[in-house]
Amino acid sequence: VGAVAIQMLKSWGAEVATTCSTQNKELARSLGADTVVDYTQEDFSAVLKGYDVVLDTVGLRKGYEGRSVKVLKRFGDAKYISIVSPRLYFAEKFGPFFGELAYSLFYRVRVALSRMLMGVGFFYVMVEPSGR
């Protein structure tokens, strides 16, 4: 997903920052990334700031969502886009009933507060392979 996103965004003229492991840094640069952060060596949320869009392929599972939001431009119509649904994360963690309850009560409130306090929009993409 990241390799395609880098190339697509560069073809549209975007400045692209990405995270990857040490072994993939040169690949990311060769695909056109302007800034490459090795997530095994440094915290990307401490290095990257003021971006308009974050495409997150990891999500809540490893705490990346909270750190990803920190790199976004505040009150600049910034967008956080994830291919990992928080609803599924909570269902896996707490079961269907309590997961939905946790999602509805806590997570949605957090997203609403982020929109109000930081001006950040949240978008989630649900993808299902068809096998065709």
N, C-alpha and C positions, 0 to 999 in steps of 0.2 A: 504494500500500500504506500509506504513512504517513498519508494523509488519512483513510482508513477506520479505521486503528488509533487515531488521535487521538480521533475521534468515538466509537468503540466503548468505549474505555477511560474517557473522560469520562462516558459514560452509565452506567458501572459505578461511578462515584464516585472514580476514580483521579486522583492528581496526575500530570499528563503533561508531560514535557519532550521537546522534539524538536529536531532539527537541520535546517536548510534554508539555501538561498542567500538573499542579501539581498532579491531580488525576491519571495520567497515568505514572508517573515516575517509580513506582515499576514494572508495567507491562513491560515497555521498558527495565528495568534492567533484569527482568526475561527472556526476549526474547534474551538477550545476549549483549545489548548495553554496550560499555565500558564507554562512557561519555553520560550523560543525562542532557540536559539543559532545564529548565522550562521557556518556552517563555513568561509566564505571569509574571515572576519575573526578568528576565535578557535578555539582547540582545545577542543572540547567536553569532553574528558576532564579538562581543567584547571578547567572551570566546574561540571560536574555531579558530584555525589558522593552516595553512600548510597541508590541506587535499588534496588528489589526485582527489576525486570525490565528487560532491554534487548531490543528487537526490532531486529535488524540486517538491513538490506536490501542492504548492500554487501559485508560479509564480509572475507575475507583480501586480496582483490585490491588494496585501497588501504591496507591496514594498519589498518582500522577495528576489526577484532575485538579486537586487543590493547588498543586505547584504550577500546573499549566495556566490556571487562571491568573496567577501572579505575573506572568510575562505579558499579559494583554494590556493594551493602552486603556487607561481609565477614562470613562466617559467619552470615548472616541468611537462609539458604535462598534466596539470590538465584538468578535464572535468566537465562542468556544464550540467546536464541532467534534463530536466523538462518534466512533463506530461501535462503541461499547455502551450498551444501555444500562443506566443505573438501576432501572427497575429489575432487570435480570440479576444484577449483582446482589441486590437486597433479597430477592427470592432464593438465590442460591445460599446466601449466608444465614437467613432467618426462617426459611420455609415460605410457602406461598402466602399464607395469611399474614403472619407477622412481617414478612418481607414487604408486602404491599402496604401494610400499616406504617412501617418505618419509612418507606418511600414517600407515602402521602403526607405524613406528619412532619418528618424531619428534613428530608432531602428537598422537597418542593419548597419548603420555607427557606432553606439555605439558598436555593437558586433565586428565589424572589428577592431575598436580601442582597445577593450579589448584583442583581440587576439594579436595585435601588441605590445601593451604596457605592458600586463600582462602575455602573453603566455597561455591564457585560451581558450579552445575550448567549443563551445555551441552546444548542441544537444537537439532537441525537439521530443517527441514521441506523435504521434496522435493515440488515442485509441477510438474505437467505439464499444460499446457492441452489440453483435449480438442477444442476447435473446435466444440462443440455449443452 
